[in-house]
Amino acid sequence: MDSGDHINIRGRVREHGARRLTIARMNAPKDWQGELRTALAAHREPVTIFSNNDFRLFLQSFAIFFTATMLFVM
């Protein structure tokens, strides 16, 4: 193997990064800042301890626990 056969890894990594950046820019929505602000605002909303899904999960878990306890007691 002579010195002419070496692969330029750094150049390939830069080219790959440039391609990925171009693809990301093409796939980004026009108003990406607005969507980002909306997503961040939704993420920052206070979470209650018993939201809809959590309360339903609690009730299901309690029903299973109660049923298992009653079967064990009998």
C-alpha positions in Angstrom: 0.0 0.0 0.0 1.6 3.3 -1.0 0.7 6.8 0.3 -1.6 7.5 -2.7 -4.0 4.8 -1.5 -5.0 6.5 1.8 -8.6 7.6 2.2 -9.3 11.1 3.3 -11.6 10.3 6.2 -11.9 13.9 7.4 -13.1 15.1 4.0 -15.7 12.3 3.8 -17.0 13.1 7.3 -17.3 16.8 6.4 -19.1 15.9 3.1 -21.4 13.6 5.0 -22.2 16.3 7.6 -22.9 18.8 4.8 -25.3 16.4 3.1 -27.1 15.7 6.4 -27.4 19.4 7.1 -28.9 20.0 3.6 -31.4 17.2 4.0 -32.4 18.5 7.4 -32.9 22.0 6.0 -35.0 20.6 3.2 -37.2 18.6 5.6 -37.7 21.4 8.1 -41.0 23.2 8.0 -41.2 26.8 6.8 -42.1 28.1 10.2 -39.8 25.9 12.2 -39.3 28.5 14.9 -43.0 28.8 15.5 -43.4 25.1 15.7 -40.4 24.9 18.1 -42.0 27.6 20.3 -45.3 25.7 20.3 -43.6 22.4 21.2 -41.6 24.1 24.0 -44.7 25.8 25.4 -46.6 22.5 25.4 -43.7 20.8 27.2 -43.6 23.5 29.9 -47.3 23.2 30.8 -47.6 22.1 34.4 -48.5 18.4 34.8 -51.0 17.5 37.4 -50.6 14.3 39.4 -53.8 12.8 38.0 -54.0 13.7 34.4 -56.4 11.7 32.2 -54.0 8.8 31.4 -52.4 8.7 34.8 -55.8 8.6 36.6 -57.0 5.8 34.3 -53.8 3.8 34.9 -54.2 4.4 38.7 -57.8 3.0 38.6 -56.8 0.0 36.5 -53.9 -0.8 38.8 -56.1 -0.4 41.9 -58.7 -2.7 40.4 -56.2 -5.4 39.7 -54.6 -5.0 43.2 -58.0 -5.1 44.9 -59.1 -8.1 42.9 -55.9 -10.0 43.7 -56.2 -9.1 47.4 -59.8 -10.3 47.6 -58.9 -13.6 45.9 -56.0 -14.0 48.4 -58.2 -13.3 51.4 -60.9 -15.7 50.3 
